[in-house]
Amino acid sequence: MLPGVISSVQGASMIPMLESERLVLRGWRKEDYLAHAAFYADEERMRYMGGPKSEWEAWTAFAAMLGQWVLSGYGLFAVQLKETRSVVGRVGLWHPSYIDEPELAWSLYAGFEGRGYAVEAARRVQVWTARDLGLPALMSFIHPENLPSQAVARRLGATLLPATTLSGELHLRFRHQLPT
């Protein structure tokens, strides 16, 4: 730390670690970036998020995920398999300036979908959000053609609300009532 600079921010150590049956939700590490960049460059993975991104855009998004924790005290977790320690995606709360409340968001890396990881991780985040942050509900904004993500929202018990436009694109809105 620079002389005269006082900070309570301590990188990934400020991000809680959560566990579920098969997963560890943890803070991001520098070594997680390559998988993150591959996700952002993958046309299939990014088809509902504006298409593949450049390395610059991937790095900016990676930094923004970390910055969300500093600004809000919550953010997106790296989703790691307990068994192999592989990072398989991200889940958590995303709250850009253009939406009114935190979004419960999830994305899995190629080859890890269809195994229940998104639901398991998101359920763990719901419990943490209700217990530690005291929030009663969350939203998820999902592209109308993203049927797998809509299925995750429904498995989480979310209720479909009227659609909305975000960044010029139509999105379905799902409301998650959190456990009390």
C-alpha positions in Angstrom: 0.0 0.0 0.0 1.2 3.5 -0.7 2.3 5.7 2.2 -0.6 7.7 3.5 -3.2 5.6 1.7 -5.7 3.9 4.0 -7.9 1.2 2.5 -10.1 -1.5 3.8 -10.3 -3.2 0.4 -8.2 -6.4 0.3 -8.9 -7.8 -3.1 -10.5 -11.2 -3.3 -10.3 -11.5 0.5 -13.2 -9.1 0.8 -15.4 -11.6 -1.2 -17.0 -14.2 1.0 -16.6 -17.9 0.2 -19.8 -19.9 0.0 -20.2 -23.6 -0.4 -22.9 -25.9 -1.6 -22.9 -29.7 -2.1 -20.7 -29.7 -5.2 -19.5 -26.1 -5.5 -17.4 -23.4 -4.0 -18.4 -19.8 -4.8 -15.3 -17.6 -4.3 -13.6 -14.5 -5.2 -11.9 -14.1 -8.6 -8.2 -14.7 -9.0 -5.8 -13.5 -11.7 -5.4 -17.1 -12.9 -9.2 -17.2 -13.5 -8.9 -14.7 -16.3 -7.9 -17.0 -19.2 -11.1 -19.1 -18.8 -13.1 -15.8 -18.4 -11.6 -14.4 -21.6 -12.3 -17.7 -23.5 -15.9 -17.4 -22.4 -16.2 -13.9 -23.6 -14.6 -14.8 -27.0 -16.9 -17.8 -27.5 -19.7 -17.0 -30.0 -22.1 -19.6 -28.7 -21.6 -18.6 -25.0 -22.1 -14.9 -25.8 -24.9 -15.1 -28.3 -27.4 -13.7 -25.8 -25.0 -11.1 -24.5 -24.2 -9.1 -27.6 -21.9 -11.5 -29.3 -18.2 -12.4 -28.8 -16.0 -9.8 -27.1 -12.5 -8.6 -27.7 -9.7 -9.3 -25.2 -10.0 -5.6 -24.1 -13.8 -6.1 -23.5 -13.1 -9.3 -21.6 -10.5 -7.7 -19.4 -12.8 -4.7 -18.8 -15.7 -7.1 -17.8 -13.3 -9.0 -15.5 -12.3 -5.8 -13.8 -15.9 -4.7 -13.5 -16.9 -7.9 -11.8 -14.2 -7.2 -9.1 -15.2 -3.5 -9.0 -18.9 -4.4 -8.2 -17.7 -5.9 -4.9 -15.9 -2.7 -4.0 -18.7 -0.5 -4.9 -21.6 -2.5 -3.5 -20.3 -5.1 -1.1 -21.7 -7.8 -3.4 -21.0 -9.1 -6.9 -20.4 -12.1 -9.0 -18.6 -15.2 -7.6 -16.3 -17.6 -9.5 -18.0 -21.0 -9.5 -15.5 -23.7 -8.7 -16.1 -27.5 -8.6 -15.1 -28.9 -5.3 -14.0 -32.2 -6.8 -11.6 -30.8 -9.5 -11.2 -27.1 -8.4 -12.0 -26.1 -12.0 -13.8 -22.8 -12.4 -16.9 -23.5 -14.4 -18.6 -20.1 -14.6 -20.0 -17.2 -12.5 -23.0 -16.5 -10.4 -24.0 -13.7 -8.1 -25.4 -10.2 -8.0 -24.9 -7.7 -10.7 -26.0 -4.2 -10.3 -25.0 -1.8 -13.1 -26.2 1.8 -12.8 -29.0 1.4 -15.4 -31.1 -1.1 -13.3 -32.9 -0.3 -10.1 -32.1 -3.4 -8.0 -29.5 -6.1 -8.0 -29.8 -8.8 -10.6 -29.3 -12.5 -9.8 -27.1 -13.5 -12.8 -25.4 -16.8 -13.9 -23.3 -18.0 -16.8 -21.5 -21.3 -17.2 -18.5 -22.0 -19.3 -18.7 -24.3 -22.3 -19.1 -27.9 -21.4 -20.5 -27.3 -17.9 -24.1 -26.6 -18.7 -27.0 -29.1 -18.1 -25.6 -30.5 -14.8 -27.5 -28.3 -12.4 -24.5 -26.2 -11.4 -26.3 -22.9 -12.2 -29.3 -23.8 -10.1 -27.2 -25.1 -7.2 -24.9 -22.0 -7.2 -27.8 -19.5 -7.6 -29.7 -21.1 -4.7 -26.7 -20.7 -2.5 -26.5 -17.0 -3.5 -30.2 -16.6 -2.8 -29.7 -17.8 0.8 -26.6 -15.7 1.3 -28.4 -12.6 -0.1 -31.4 -13.0 2.2 -29.4 -13.9 5.3 -26.3 -11.6 5.0 -27.6 -8.8 2.9 -31.2 -8.7 4.1 -32.7 -8.3 0.6 -36.2 -9.8 0.2 -36.1 -10.3 -3.6 -33.9 -10.1 -6.7 -34.5 -9.8 -10.4 -33.1 -11.7 -13.4 -33.1 -10.2 -16.9 -32.9 -12.9 -19.6 -32.9 -12.7 -23.4 -36.2 -14.1 -24.8 -34.4 -16.7 -26.8 -32.2 -18.0 -24.0 -34.4 -20.9 -23.1 -31.8 -22.7 -20.8 -31.4 -19.6 -18.7 -35.2 -19.2 -18.5 -35.3 -22.8 -17.3 -32.8 -22.1 -14.5 -35.0 -19.1 -13.4 -38.1 -21.3 -13.3 -36.2 -24.1 -11.4 -35.3 -21.4 -8.8 -39.0 -20.6 -8.4 -38.8 -17.2 -10.1 -42.0 -15.5 -11.4 -42.1 -14.1 -14.9 -43.0 -10.4 -15.0 -43.6 -8.1 -18.0 -40.6 -7.8 -20.3 -38.3 -4.7 -20.3 -35.7 -3.1 -22.5 -32.1 -2.9 -21.3 -29.3 -1.4 -23.4 -31.7 -1.3 -26.3 -32.7 -5.0 -26.2 -35.8 -6.7 -24.9 -35.3 -8.9 -21.8 -37.7 -11.1 -19.9 -37.8 -10.1 -16.2 -38.0 -12.8 -13.5 -38.6 -12.0 -9.8 -37.0 -14.2 -7.2 -38.6 -14.1 -3.7 -35.8 -14.9 -1.3 -36.1 -17.3 1.7 -36.9 -15.7 5.0 
